[in-house]
Amino acid sequence: MSRTACFSLLCVSFLAAPAMRAADPDPRGIEFFEKKIRPVLVEHCFKCHSEEAKKSKGGLRVDTRESLLKGGDSGQAFIPGKTRDSLLLKAIHYKNVDLQMPPKGKLPEAVIADFEKWIEMGAPDPRDGKTKAVVAFDVDKARNEHWAFQPLGNQGANAPRSPNVKNTTWVRSPIDAFILKKLEDKGIAPASEAEPLVWLRRVYLDLIGLPPTPADQQTFAKDHSPEAYGKVVDDLLARPQYGERWGRHWLDVARYGETKGYESDGAKPFAWRYRDWVIDAFNRDLPYDRFVVEQIAGDELPESDAGKQIATSFLGLGTLDTTAADGKQARYDHLDDVIGTTASAFLGMTLQCCRCHDHKFEPLSQVDYYRILAGFEGMRVDAQVQVGTAAEIDAFRKTNEKLDAELMPYFDDMMKVVVPLLEAAEKKGGIEGKKTKLNAKQVGEMLKTLRNATTKQGKPADVLSKDLNKIEDALREIAGADDMQRMKGIRDKVKAIDAKRPQPTLAPAYAGDKTSSGVTKLMIRGEVNKPGQEVAFALPAIFEQSVQPRLEKGNTKRRLWLAEWMTGPSQALTARVMANRLWQYHFGQGFLLDANNLGLGGGSPTHPELLDWLAQDLIQGGWKIKRMHKQIVLSSVYRQSAQHPRPQQDADNVLFSRWPVHRLEAEAIRDSILAISGSLKPDMGGPSVNNVDSPRRSVYLGGKRNAPIQDMALLGAPDSATSCARRVVPTTPVQSLLLLNGKFANGQARLLAERVRKEAGNDKTAQVRLVFELTMCRPPRAEEVQNALAFIDAAPGGNPQEGFVTLCLVLLNTNEFVYRN
């Protein structure tokens, strides 16, 4: 059999594409439309180009997606993804004398740029012709009728109850009853149960982002006890890798980035401390209500310490223009990001749309926006400060003082060597060497630096570790071998002492209330230099009737009050939002398309009763996330096969009649490759690395906001400029080329081949079996073994070792490897 034929057989055997639901629109694209585009259309275009107009001018309507795409008498308005020759852009740019929109005056350049970006994004637009703008929204009506604003109920008659179903044997959890009820109502049977090893790989990738080892597979296959599945889950939830996996999900929501964005894209050097806090919070199962409070107001808690203050860095993770010509504008742009992310991440509300005007589609007003702004206006937005309790900061200071004292004798010893050498050089008129040329004045400056070093100034440590480095080349020119040896011995001892120093516990941003005037004013049309009425800190009107303790007069801890209200008994949104996120991350699709929008524009959930039950159960379970994980992954709906005898009955799988196959995230693909090749290092925490070839887990990869690590971006890592509620990972040829031809994939394939040969010996059949167990987490079928052996033997030049390396690369490129089946 030829190598080409073998490769074709491998492709047929391994690369069969799974049945997938149609790609959903990117929620962030929808958010961009809602925030940037729809309000402009409503304000400037609807009067003449909508159903409200008696006759749409020019035959153009812009109040539905279909009509806007169709265009008017002048032709198609634009083509999604293409800005060239767009009539819409020509009209708003005023490039055509006969076609200038809006006719009363050109839109601001920033707004025009938003339209260009929107069209380049593919013109995401959720309008279906039925959704109307809220012209004068009725807050009471929305509060009383919209599902998301309704209370969850307690243990009484209003509590969400598990429904009665016919096939009671399928129900392992109340979760299953809710799913099965909708299926039975449609006459659909759920899929059969997945094979045990399929479930094992699924739950490993789900909970820790790494595949089970062959030993893990064998242990599970031999355990036939009723507790076998539960033991696996308990083990995975107890592993530190769990926090790395699920912490990454939250970092998406928190728009985590280690640079500031904008043109300069300067570093946020200690952002990684927030990342480590998130990972640790998941690992220690910090109750979600505390998780919320510490991120919004950790610095305002009575027991606030370094950890809680670092948590509050959530507020400062967004983009920040530190070189803006208008510092005030930049500050309020940043606060806008803080308010918007806080509202969407925890409440699922698009409050950010109200900065300039009342929300066009939600029961939220501009006044509501500034009510919340009043709680955040005093926070620092660009500060790195030593965080911690007074005792923690004092302990840090004393430790450094003690180490400085230990350095003093070595400082004195070093000066006895260095100063005479420099004094002699100064007298000779300077230093003239191969690498260093200094005049007497420059040498004198060096001496001055050294002589000014005093214990009081804390300079000896700096001199020995930093300043001396600057003159090291000069010293090499004038010092003899003995002097250099003495200096090296001293420097080695200094390095040993410096290694004991604790790293400063600096937060990447600090929310301390240091700059607030105590007065917040509504900004007319959002313009910072056009203040309007004073607005007091309060909840948006839609929540005003919530039962909660009122903010006491004189209480300056506004963020703490807000966070405690969000997680209090009167607020159901917070629990609903997180319950939906958890379901989405487990199944690849939530009950709502956009997990950051549970408002009127977010639509209705596919399973409202189940969502409420999960939210209620989250609260009653002490807000413990690990407890909910276990309920979900041990349920029958989670244990379903991806195959269904009649998939057309639930074509898009919105009823969860089968396991929803979905591709692994960029991090899980990379980490799985590292794990099976034997390269993955388990080191946790600390500063990030910026090299995709690093053996560390992907959650520790850094990169700039404006220049992300390309391999990760191609595989769907999100843009961190805004909160990412759900990754939309397009399947493109470039991704295949990256995994087939990229340096990382090829290097790891070679390491995988070396590992397999080491562990399986020279038996090629044993090697094939082991590589399948590592990559596919199952033994190969007989046909697969036959095809793989033929492929190896057909290697160019008759080199089976290279053939096996290529086989490893092929397996890393299969759908079975990069999808969660």
C-alpha positions, 0 to 999 in steps of 0.5 A: 500500500502506498504512503499516499493511500495510507494517508487517505485511509488515516484521514477517513478513519481519523478526520471524519467531521462530527455533526455540528450545530450551525455557528451562532453569532458572536455575542460580543459582535451583538454587544457592539451592535447594541452599544455602538450601532443600534442607538445611532440608527434609532436616534438619527435614522428611524424618523425617516427610515423605519416603520414609524415613518409614514413612508420610508424615504428612498425606499430604505428602512433600517429598523430590521436586519433584513431591510437594512441589508436589502437597501433602498432605491439607490441599491444595496446599502452594504455587504457584510465584511466589505467596506469598499464601495459601501453606500452606507459608508459613503452616505455617512462620510458625506462623500456623495453630494446627493447622498449625505446622511443624516441630512442635518449634520455629519456624524462624529468621526468616532461614530463613523469608525464604529460603522466601518468596524461593524461592517468589517465584523460581518454586520452582526445584528440580532433584530428579527423584525419583531423587536421594537425599540423601547421609546418610553420604557415601562420599568414597572411592566418590565419588573413584573413581566420579564423572566430575569427580574422575577424572584426565584422563590423559596421552598414554598409554592413558587420554588422551581420543582422537578417535573414529573416524567415518564422515563423515570429510570433515566433521571439520575438528578433533578437536572435530568427531569427538566431536560427529559420533560421537554424531550418527552413533550416533543416525542423525542427520546434522549440519546443512549449513554456514552461509552465509559471512556468517552465520558472519562475523556469528556469530564477530564477535559471539562474539569481540568483541561487535560486528557486522562492518562493511560493509567487513569483509563485503566483504573476507571475501566476496572472499577465497576462499583456504583461510585466509580464515576463519582470518585473520578469527579471528586478526584478531578475537583480536588486537583490544582489543575481544576482551578487553572481550567476554570479560572481561565473561563472566568478570566475571559469574563473579566477581560483579563489582560496584562497590558493597557491596550491603546497605542502604547499598550504599556504593561500591567506588571502585576496583573498575574497576581489577579490571575493567581487569585482567581485560580486559587479561589476556584481551587479552594471553592470560594463561595461564589457570593464571596467571589463576587464581593471580593472582586467588587469591594475586597478593599472595603471589607472589614477583614480586607487583606492582601488577597482580597485587595488583589481580587479587587483588581478585577475593576482595573483589568480593562484597557486604559489610555495613559497617554491620552491628550484628555486625561479626564476623558480617558478616566471616564472611558475607563470607568465606563469599562468598569461599570459595563463589565461589572453589570454584565459579568455579575448581573447580565445587564447592558448598563454600559449602553446608558452612558450617553442616553437612555437605553433604547431596548432595556428598562435602564436610563441614563440616570441609572448609569450615573447612579452606579457610577457614583459608587465607582467614581472615586477609585484609582484607575492606574496605580500599583500599590503595596497591598495587605493589612498593616501587619502584612505590610509591616512584616514585608518592610521588616523582612527587607530591613533585616536582609539589608542589614545582612548585606552591609558587611558585603557592601563594605567588602565590595567598596574596599575593592571597587573604590580604590580601583576607580580612584586610581582610574580617576587620577589617570584621567579615566578608563581607556579599554577595548569595550569601555571608554570613560573620562575622569568626570564619568569615573568620578560620577561612579564614585559619587554614586557609591559614596552616597550609598547609605543604610538610611537610603536603602542604597547598599542593596541597590548598589550591589544588585543594580548600580554595580552592574552599570560599571561592571564593564569598566571594572573589568578593564582595570581590575586584576584577576584577584580583584575580579575573583574577590568581587565574584565571591562577594556577588555570589553571597549577595545573590544568595541573600537577595534570593530570600527577599519576598516579592512585593505584593503589588496589585495591578490596580487599586480601588481605594477611594482617594480621589472622589469629590463625593458628587457625581453629575450626569454628563450630557450625551456622555461628554465629560465637559458637559456636566448636568444634574447631580446624581446620588448613588443608588440602584437602577430604578428597575431594582429599586423595589428590591427588598434590601438594607438601604445604604445608610447616610454617610456610608462611604463603602458604596461598592461593598454595599452594591456587591452585598446587594448583588449577592443578597436574598433579594437578587436573583439575577446574580445566581441566574447569570452564574448558573447559565455560565456553568451550564454553558462551559460544560455543554458548550452552549447555554440556555441563552446565547449571550451569557452577559445579557439577561435583559429584554434584548437577551431573549428567553432561555431555552429551559427557564425552569431548569435555569431557575432550579440551578440558580436556586440550588446554587444559593441553597448549596452555599454558592459552592461551585464544585458542588454544582459541577458534580451534579451536572457531570454525573447527570444523565444528560451529561453522560449522553452519547453524541450520536442520536438515531434521529438527530433531525428531531432536534436539529440544533440540539437546543433540547440537549437530546444528545451530547453537543460536540464542541471544539476544545478551546485554544488552551485545552488543545495546547495543554493536551498536546503538552501533556501527552508529549510529556512536556507539560510542567506543573509549575503554578503561579507567578509571572507569565511567559510570552512564548508558545513553546514554553512547557507551562500551561496556557493560562500562564501565557501572557502577550500584549493586548495589541499583539497577542500570541498568534498561535493562541489567537488563531485557535480562538483565544479571545480579544481581552479588550472587552468581557467575553461571555462565550468564545465563538471559535470559527473553523478556518484553514489557517488553524489546520495549517497551524496544527499540521505545519506549525513549529509547536505541533511538529516539535511536540509530535516528535517528543510524543513519538520519543515518549511512546517509543520509550514506554512501549519499546520497539514493538510497533503495534504496542506503540500504535496502541499507546499513542491512541490511548494517549491522544484518543483516550481509547484503544485503537480499533483493528482497522486503525492499527492496520492503517497506522502500521501501513502508514509507518512502513510507507515512510519516505526512505523506509524510515519507520521512526519518521513515519511514526512521528508523522502518525503522531502529528496526524493524530494531533490533527484529528477531530477526535483529538481537538473536539470534546466528544 
